[in-house]
Amino acid sequence: MTTLAPLRSTLVHPSAQAPIFKSAVQSLLNMNSKRSLSSFTLASKTFAKPCSIIAPATSIRYRQGSQSSSSSYQPFQHEQQRLFSFKFKSSASDLSMIPKAIHNGIPEVLMHEIHPMPMRDEFKGDKKLSTKDLEAIPIDLGFHREPSNVSDWVAYHVVKSLRIPVDLFFRTKYIHRVVALETVAAVPGMVAGMLRHLRSLRRCSHDGGWISHLLHEAENERMHLLTWMKVAQPTLFERALVTAVQGVFFNVFFALYLASPRTAHRVVGYLEEQAVISYTHMLDEIKAGVLENGPAPKLAIEYWNLEDNATVRDVCLAIRLDEAVHMQTNHHFSDRIALKQEDLRVDIHKLQEERGMVPKNNAEEVWSKPNKY
């Protein structure tokens, strides 16, 4: 039975001053001394790229029943072995080299789960919403923003042209249609939020209160997608198609937002108008019995605070309410850019004062009031 005892006198050398070398050697010495090794190479066990802890020409090998080593010992060459790529495995000796905060516990700041929040305040109450509650929430189904300039007409015709291939491919497959729709709809908020975030950094100034709303919109659309993925169970081909469409749309919308944020938000506004129409048609199909009104996914029940016996129809009602919000906000963002009044905080503060909602003079007040401090 071969042990690692000879390593104590052979490897621990006064010239071994590098912390990485000491850590690797100590890890090996802490291993069970009675463990047998058929073939052991120190470099291949410790490092991802083969390298010797002594001179490159020297190696140390132990085989069962025999012991051999090179006759000449050369000191560790720091100049030749400066870069090390660690390869950790699941053994206890390897884990001893990982910081305890990683493999023994999660940092305290990550112990609190952050769950996505719905867009509308109606979904944030303590009372679970029934079908009647969802139907009672007002929504302007006939809303349409008439194009009034070249930018608006470009956005309008872009959305009209995008609908043609979608209608040809999905036809009456409404659930698969909304999966594709939500994949695309989750892109604009993230792109716009990212670009406005970078602009705020470049200008070293507040963005006017847009970023948080845009990122919230992207997260909300992502929850729509995750919900319908639970219901639709799309095929591999449909998943591949959705991925391709998302990749193309991301780059196109990124370029469009760089060129004209006003047109980009108008495009999203018209897309959301189409989304409201699609969900209205879907509700009609459910009512007519064409689409099955099965139970709602648990994900949707928790996110929109629905009753436990909620159905797919309830999910459609909730998502249509969200899409109406996105429609209004993106048309509003486009109008603000056209009027060059992008700072939301100015009007929000005026409304708060009119309604007697003036907050206390604290840090939040200082940062929320423009040009006062």
Secondary structure, 3 states (H helix, E strand, C coil): CCCCHHHHHHHCCCCCCCHHHHHHHHHHHCCCCCCCCCEEEHHHHHECCCCCCCCCCCCEEEECCEEEECCCCCCCCCCCCCCCCECCCCCHHHHCCCCHHHHCCCCHHHCCCCCCCCCCHHHHCCCCECHHHHHHCCCCCCCCCCCCCHHHHHHHHHHHHHHHHHHHHHCCCHHHHHHHHHHHHHHHHHHHHHHHHHHHHHHCCCCCCCHHHHHHHHHHHHHHHHHHHHHHCCCHHHHHHHHHHHHHHHHHHHHHHHHCHHHHHHHHHHHHHHHHHHHHHHHHHHHCCCCCCCECCHHHHHHCCECCCCEHHHHHHHHHHHHHHHHHHHHHHHHHHHHCCCCHHHHHHHHHHHCCCCCCCCHHHHHHCCCCC
